[in-house]
């Protein structure tokens, strides 16, 4: 049960900022497209891609620390279960 909880929290903390930024960027772009009646597909894709890359670059160290802590916990639990 603890492993499942740790897994969900690690996934939430690592991918949450990226998904949140993509959601906000998509909302802003959608409002802009609705206001200007521009329905260009690259206008929706490219800015979201840029925002996701920026967020990944900024939150990358935090993601690595979170995932390495998670994997250390998993490997220590695997060692404890095998005893």
N, C-alpha and C positions, 0 to 999 in steps of 0.2 A: 504494500500500500504506500509506503514511504517513497519507494522508487518511482511509482507512477506520479505521485505528487511532485517530486523533484523534477521529473521529466516535463510535466506540464508547465511548471513555473519557469524552468530553463528555456523552454520554447517561447513562452510568453515574453520573457525578458529579452531574449535575443532578437526575435522577429517583430516584436511589438512596435518599436520605434520606426522600423522600415515600413511596415504596413500602415502605421498612422500617418507618416509623411506622404506615402503614396495616396492615401485616402484624401488628405487635405489638398494635395496638389491636383488630384482628379476633380475634386469639388470646385476648386478655384478655376480650373481650366473649363469645366462644364458650365459654370456661371458665365465665364468670359465668352464661350462659344454661343450660349443662349442669348447673351446680350448683343452680340455682334452678328449673329446668324452666319458665322463661319463654321462650316462642317468639314474641316480638313482633318483627316485621320492622323497625320503626322503631328499636328498641333496638339493632339491629346497624348500621343505616345512619347515624343522626344522630351518634353519638359518633365514628365513623370519619371522617365528613365534617368534624367540628369539629377532630379531630386533624390531618387533612390540611391544612386551612386554616391552623392554627397553625404547622405545619412549613413550609408555603409562605411564610408571613409572616416567619418567622425565618430561613429559608435563601434567601429571595429575592435579597438582595444578592450572596450567593455564586454563585447560579445565573446572575445577570446578568453577573458578572465572568467566569465560566467560559465562558458562551456568547459573550460579546463577544470573548474571546481566541480562541475557536475560529473565529469568523467572520473575524477579522482574519487568522488563519492561512490559512483557505480562500481569501479574496480575494487574499492575497499569492501563493498558489500558482497561482491562476487567472491572475494577471498574469504569473507566471514561465512558465507553460505557453504562453501566447500569443506569447511572444517567439521 
